[in-house]
Amino acid sequence: MARLVLVAVLVVLGSVACQASGYGYTYPNPTPIITGTPQPSPSPPPPATPPPSPTPTPEYPTPTSSAPATSPSVSPPTSSTPPPPSTLPPSPTATPVYPTPTPTTPAPPPASTPAPPPPATGLEVGYYDDKCPDAENIVLDAVRNTTAGVKAGLIRLFFHDCFVRGCDASVLLNKIAGKPEPEKLGIPNLSLRGFEVIDAAKKKLEEKCPGVVSCADIVAFAGRDASKLLSTYKINFNMPAGRYDGFVSLKDETLANLPPPFANLDTLTQMFANKTLSQTDMVVLSGAHSIGRSHCSSFSNRLQPSANDNSNTSMDATFAGKLTQDCTAGSDPMVPQDYKTVDVLDSQYYRNVIDRKVLFTSDAALMTSLQTKSLVQEYTKWLIGDLKWYKHFGDAMVKMGNIEVKDSTKGEIRKMCGLVN
């Protein structure tokens, strides 16, 4: 059996998945699924603003090289039926769509038991207890009344918000005529979902406590509550609050900050380090790929056989064959990121990594170093590994929620999450 190519395919997502549901990627002219000789990937589209397309298309530009891509940005979570994703305009003369990454400095070995991080300055658990006592319950109710796919999307939404300009709800801002295009129009973000849940919670909170609860905190609470519900309360942690909403949102900042699905281990480690997250945090948050769905265009290059594939990271041949069938069933269809426990947030993802039954190059990359491989194996131990991952995932979500938090001097409490006041 010919071995499968480990090529790069790029929504972030954050991710640490995001559907954060994983990557629900869509991008014009999806790469066809090939069962014979690999075909060259199409060149990335011109830098025009992509109009919403009725047909799903891949989220990240397909890499043109057959060598592993070394892009600069971060990734975890994806979703069930996501819309599309955002980009730095590609140069007409340059082939790579992602900017050249800065040289990577070796990351220290991950701690097998990361200590829970302290809240960022200004954040505290129970922040709204005396300001808007029912705030967290209102968000929980809004999250509870959604599908599993939208819940997965809310985890990814939190990841994609925090990795670009920090956890400041910049990902929620809508396009305004005459202003630069916002993050939500970036290629990795075109398939984000869950905006309507955030808006519904904000509407109720404004009725009850006008001008008190920030959109950034609503996104953080929703990511926590979705994790709790999708894991049937096995992931259960407190989320500190007190964030303010940012004023700036730029589409052109998404590709440089959100890890692509074709990233190798060095790129992933560096991109997480850029956000004050360790390699251990990266491995832990990658577990969000146990929920959500992805467009076939995001991993089609891994289905094409190559004599030069590395057996440690290539896709299992039987699994690749099944995906090839599923991916030829329509125009860039979606498949579950975790084929075993589709809508359950659990540690099955790590068993899939070991079995080489994962979709993305960034997933397979976790087996390419002794440190990350040992952590993957640790999370597959019966019962003990599961419990350890549940705890570590909650700790990593809190740590991610501390990224570049804004206070009242650099932010505001928006009246509507899609618009600055």
N, C-alpha and C positions, 0 to 999 in steps of 0.2 A: 504494500500500500504506500503510495507516494505520501510524503510527509508535508504537513501544511505550513504555509508561509507565515512567518511572523512579520507581517508588514504593518506599517502604521496606518491607522484610520482615525481620523479625529472625530462639554457639550461640550464642560463643564459644562461635573456635575451635579459629585458632589456630592462624595464626596460626598472628604471625604468624604454626587452621587450623587448624583446623584441621581435608573430612575432615582432621584432621591425619593426619588424613585429611580434611579439609573439614568441612562442616557436615552431620551426619546428623540433621537436625532432625525432631522429631515433637512434635505439640501437639494437644490436643483440638480437634475440629471443624475440619479443614483447610479452607482457602479453596478453593472449586471452581475449576477451570480454565475460564476463560470465553473463548469465541471471538468473541463479539459485544460488546455494550455492557458496560463494566466494572460490576461490582456492588460495593456497599459491603462492606468487610471486617467480620467480626463483632467485637463488643466483646471485650476480653480477659476470661478467666475469673476467677472470684472467687479470693481469696487462699488458698484451701484447699490443703493438701498434695496434689499430684496422685498418685492411686494408680496403680501400674503398669497401663498399658492394653494389652490384647492387640493392638489395632489401632494401626498407626503414626499419629502425629499430629504437627503442626509444632512445631519446637523453640522458636522464638521467637514471642511474641504477634504477630499480624498488625497492622501499624500502621493506624490508622483514617483518617489523612490522606492525600490524594493528593500532597501536597508532599513533597520529600525529607526524610527524618527526620534530625534532629540529636540522636541519642542520645549518652549518655556512656559508652562502654566499648570494649573492644578485641576483635579477631578474627583468626586465621589458620586452621589446619588442620581436616577432617571425615572420616568413615569409611565402610566398605562396607555393613555391615548393622547400623548402630548402634541401640542402645536409645534412650530419650528424654532431655531436658534440664532450669533453676532460676530463681527469681524473688523480687524484692521484691514483697510483696503489693500488687496494684493497688488504688488507692482507688476506692470505689464511685462517686465523683463525678468522678474525673479520667479523661480519655481515654488519655493516654500511659502505657505500662507502664514505660518507662525514666525514671529521674529526669532533670530538666533538666540539661544539661551546663553545666559552668562555662565562662565566656567563654574562647574560644580565643585564644592568643597565636600570632602567625605563627611557623611553624617556620623555622629557617634552611635554605637550600638544601641538599639532600642531597649528600654527597660521593660522587663516582662510584666511588671506591675506598676503602671504609672500612677503617681500620686494625684488625687483630685486637685485641680487647679483652684486657687482662690479667685473670687470674682474680681473683674477689672474695677479700677477705681470708679466709684460712683454707683456701682451695681450692687444690689443686695437681694437676697431671697425674701419674698414677702413685701417687695417694694410698694405694691399698691394696696396693701392691707388697710391702711388708714386713708388712702387717697381715692381709691375706687374699689371697695371691698370685694365686689363680685367679678372683677376684671378677668381673672384667670379662668373662672367657671364659664364666663361668656365665650371665651376663645375655645375652651374645651367642647362646649356644646356645638359650636360652629364646625369644628373638626369632626366630631362624632357623626354628624349628619351628612357624611360624604362617602364616596366609594373608596375601596382600597387603593385604586389607582391615584385618586386625588390625594389621599393621605400620603402615599409615596411621593407624590409631587411636592407636597409641603415640606418634606424633609430636604428634598433637593433644592427647593426655593430658598430655604434657610442657608444652605451651603453656598449657593450662588450669590446670595446677598452678601454674606460675610467675606467672601474671597475677593470682592471688588469694592474697594473703598471702605471696607469694614462693615460691621452689622448695623447699617443705618437706613435700611429700607430703600436704598437707591435703586434697587432692582424693580421696585414697584412703580417708579415714575413713568408717566405716559409721554408720548411725543408731543411737543408744542411747536407750532409753526414758527419758523425763524430761529429755533434753538437747535443745538447739536442733537443728534439722535441718541436716545437713552439706552441704557444697558439691555432692557428687555428686547431690543431689536438686534442685539448681537447674535452671531451664529450659535454659540453654545446655549443661548437663552430662548431661542425661538420655540423650543418645545416645552418650556416651563409651564406649569399649571398650578392651580390653586389660588390664583389672584382673587377669584370671586369669593372664596372662603375668608380671606383676609379682609376684603371689603365689607362682607356681611358682619363680621365681628366688629370692625371699626364703626360701622353704622350704629350698632346697638350700644357700643361703648360711648359714642358721642352723645347718644340720647340720655344715657345714664350719668356719665361723667364728662361733660364737654371739655375738650382741650387738655385732658389728663394723660391718657394712655397713648404712647407712641406707636406708630406703625412698625418700627423696628422691634419693639417688644412683642407685638402681636405675632410677627413672623417667627420670633424665637420661641414663644409659647406654642405656636402651631406646630413647629418642628418637633418640639418635645412631646406634645400630645399625640401627634401622628405616630411617633416612635413607640409610645406607650400602648396605643391601641393596636398597632400592627404586630406588636410582640405579645399581645394579650397580657399586658401589664408586667411582663418580665423585665422590661426596661422601664425603670421608674425613678426619676431623678428630679431634683429641684432646679429650676432655671432662674438664676438671678436676673433682675430687671433694673431699669433706670436709664435705658438707652434713649438718645434723641435721634430724630430723623435728619438725614443729610439734605443738602441743597443741590448737589451735583450728581448727574448720572450720565455716563458717556459710553456709548456703544463700542467705541474704539478701544476701551480698556478691558473688554471681556476676554479676548483671545489670549492676551498676555498674562492673565491672572487665573483663568480657569483651566485645570488640567485636562488635556485631550485624551480620548480613549486609546490613542496609539502611543501614549507616552511610555518610555522605559523607566526603570527604577531610579536612575540618577535624576532624571527630569522630575519625576513625581516627588522624590525626596527634597529636591531643591525648591520646588514650588510650594510645598507645605512649609518648609523652613522659612521661606519668605513671609509666611503668615504666622510665624512663631509657633508652628506645630511641628512635632517631632516625627521621625520615621515611624515610630510606634503609633502615633496618632493617625498617620496616613494609612497604615495597615488596618487599624481598628475601624476608621471611618469608611474604608473600602467595603466593609461588610454591609453597608447600605445597599450594595448591589445584590442583596438577597431579595430585594423587592423591585417592582417596576418592570418596564418593558423597553425594548430598544428597537429602532428601525434597523433593518438588515444592512442598510448602506453604511452603518457605523462599524461593522465588523466584516464586511464581505471579503476583504482581502485575506482574512484569516481562513477563509474557506477554500482558497486556491492552493493546490499542491505545489510544493517546491522541494527539490533535492537538497537544498541548503537549510532546511528548517532545523531549528534546535529542538530536540525531543523534549527538553525541559519546559518549553513554553508553547510548543505547537498545540493545536487543538486535537483532542481525541478524534480519531478517524470516523468512528461510528456516529459520534455526536455531530461532527461536521457534516456527515452525509444527511442526517436528519434535518439539520438547519438548512442545508442546501435545498432540500425539498420544500421546507416551510417557506423559504425566502423566494421561491419561484412561483408562489401561489397568488401573487398579486403585484401591484406597483409599490415596491418598497414596504412590505408588510412589517409588523412588529412581532417580536417574540419575547417571552419572559426572560428576564436576566438570570433568574434561578429556576431551572427547569423542574426542580423537585418540590420546593415549598414556595409557590409562586407569589402569594400575597401575605406571607408571614416573614416578619423581620426577625431572623434568627442566624445562627452560625453555620447553617448549611452551606453558605457561600464558600467557606474555607475548605470544606470537603470537596466542593466542586473545583476549587483552585487546584488542589492536589490531584484530582482525577482528570485534570485538563479539560474540564467541561464548563468553561467560562467564555464569555463573548469577546472581551476586549484584550488587546495587548497589555494595557495597564493592569488588568487582573492577573494575567499570566506572569507579569513581571515580578509579582510577589514571591515567586519561587527562584529568583535569580541571585539571591544573596543568602548567606547562612543565617544572618540576623532575621530577615523577614520570613524566610522559610520556616525557621524554628517557631516564630510567633504564629504563623499560619497553622502549623502542626499542633501547637499548644491549644488553639481554639477548637480543634477537632476532637479533643479528648472527651469521652462520654461524660456528660453531666458537669464535671468540673470545668471543662473548657467552655461549655455553654454559659454557665453562670459567670465565669470570669469575663467572657466577652460582653455579656449584658451590662455588667458593671463598668467595664472599660469604655463601652460605647457611650453610656450616659456621661461619664467624665470627659470624654473627648468632645461631645456636643457642647458641654458647658465651656470648655476651653476654647472651642471655635467661636462661641458666642461672645468671647472677650476681645475679638480682633477689632482693633481700631475703633473702639466705642467712642461716640461723640457725646459731649456734654452740652449744657445750655449755651455755652459761648460759641459752639461750632455747629449747632443744630437747632431744631424746633420740634414742636409737637404738631404734626400736620392735622388739618381738619379732614382732609380726604387723602387717602394713601397714594393716589395717583398724581397728586399735584402739590407743589410747595404752596405755602400760604400766601 
